[in-house]
Amino acid sequence: MTGLREIKRQRTRAAIQREALRLIAVRGYDATTCDQIAAAAEVSPATLFRYFPTKEDIVLQDAYDPMIGDAVRARPAREGFLLAIRRGIAETMEAVYEVDMEEIRQRTALVMTVPALRARSHEQQLALVDEVAAALADRSGRGVGDVAIQVAAAATAATISVAVQTWARDGGSLPALVDGALAALGDITGGAR
């Protein structure tokens, strides 16, 4: 059960991100300041920076990586790495895509067009690698530094990145594109689908 304090933190975080995306859509990324975002979210700049250390983090941070890690951990032990990843990600996307689709679209468009965000997104991608690697290590009993675990996690993050970029460019269903990309990864590597 989530306590009142955590609920308030989640609401504040969401308000900051929502107002940031709204202001950026009107003014542009570079013209929008953290002080303006804080004022629009009705928090102090100090509070904003407690939640998000940088302006880039306001746009890029989300709760999806831990959700993916939890979903992969929960997959049956009989599933190989790629199948557990594919199904865990599909479950996560089903849970968030319809609710967060417009926000995901806005954030992706910004990453594709703002060089500072594009550079920072590569750092964020490493967080997904770490999350997937930890989940695979937990499932398999191997160490998180195991080469097979690291390769599977890094390939997953790169595959998702390609699917998201394709979606941003061409449209369509992001969950279907991610699933198709992960299926292609399985085909290429000979992994279980």
N, C-alpha and C positions, 0 to 999 in steps of 0.2 A: 504494500500500500504506500502510495506517495504522500508524504507529509505536506502540511500547509506551506512550510518554508520552501520546499522543492517546487511546489506548484507555482508559487509566486516567482521563483527564479526562472522557471520555464516561461511564464507569461512575460516577464521583463525581457528575457532573451528574444522571444518571438516578436515583441513590440519593437525592439531596437532593429531587428532585421527587417521587419515589415516596413517601418518608416524609412529605413535606409534605401530599400528598393524603390519605394514610392518617390523619394526625393531624387534619387539617381535617375529614375525614368524621366523626371521633369527637367532636372538641371544638368544631367550628365555626371559621370563618375568623378572626373577631376574637379568639377566645380562644386561638388557636394563635400562639405566639411564634417568632421566628427562632431563639432559643436552644434552644427545644424541638425544632425541626426539625433544627438542627445536631446536637444530642445524639442524636436518633433515627437520623440518617444517619451517625453516628460521625465527624463532622468538627468542626473548630473553627468558632466563629462567623465568624472572619476568613476561613476557607476558603469558607464559605457565601457571604459577601459578595463574594468574588473571582469566584464563578460567577454570582451573582445580586445586583445592586446593591440591590434592594428585595424585600420580601415579595411584592408583586404580580408581580414578574418570575419568581419561583419557579413561580407558577401559569401565567403567560402565555407564557413563552418556550418556543419549540420550534424544531426544525430544518426545519420544513416550508417556510418561505419560500424559503430557498436551494435546496431540492429543486425547488420549483415553478419558480424562475428557471432552473435547469439544464435542466429538462424542456422549458420553453418555448424556450430557446436551441437545443435539440437537434432541434426540429421542422423539417421540410423548409422550405426558403426559399419554395417556391411557396404555402405556406399563409398566408393573411391573418392579421392580428393576432388576431381573435377565435377563429378555428379553431385556431391554434397554442396559444392560451391554453387553450381548452377541452380539447384533446387532451393538452396538457402537464399540466394539473391532473388529468385523468382518470388518467393514468399515475402521477402522484404518489400520488393517493388509493388506487389499486390496491396500491401498494407499502406503504402505511402503515396503511390503515384497519382491516383485520382484526387486525393486531398491536396497534394503539394505540386501538382503538375505546373500550374502557372508560375509558382515561385521557382521551380526547377528550370523552367524555360527562361525566366528572367536572368537567373544566376548564370546559366550556361551561355546566354547571349553576351553577358558582360565578360565572362572569362574569354570568350572567343574574340572580343573586340578591344579589351583593355590590357595592354602589355603587362602592367604590374600584377594584374589578377592572373594572367596566363602563367607568368613566372611563379607566382605563389601557389598556383593550383598544382604544380608539380610536387611541391613540398607536401601539400595536402594528400596527394596520391600516395605518398609514402606512408601516411597514416592508415590508409586502406590496406596497403601491403602488410603493415604490422598487425592490423586487426585480423586479417584473413590468416596470416601465418600463426598467430596465437591460437586461433580457433582450430586450425588444422593440427597444431601441436597437441592441443588438449584432446582432440578426437583420437589421435593416433598414438599418443604416448611418446612421440619423438620430440626431440628438442626443437625449439623455435628456430634455431640456427641451422637445422638440417637442410641440406641443399635442395632436396625434393620439395620440402615445404616452402622454402624461399622462392624457388622457381614457380611453383603453383600460385603462390600469392602474388608475385610480381606479374606473371602472365595474366592473372585475373584482373589486376588493376589496369594493365595496358589494354586488355580487351574491352573492359568497360569504358575506358577513355575513348577508344575508337568508336564504340557504339554511340556514346553521348555526342561526339563530334558529328557523326553521321546524322543523328536525329536533329541536331541543331541546324545542320545544313539542309537536310532533305525533308524533315518532318516525319510523320508516321507515329507509330506506337513505340515509345521508349522501352517498355518492358519486352516487347517482341524483338526489338533490335538487340537489346542486351542478351536475351535468351539465344537468339540466332548467332550472335557473335561468340557466346560461350560454347554453343554447339559446334561452331566452326573450329574453335580452339580444340575441342575434344576430337574432332575429325582429324585435324592436322597432327595432333600429338598421339592419336590412337587411344585416347582416354575414353572412359565409359561416358556415354551420353546420359 
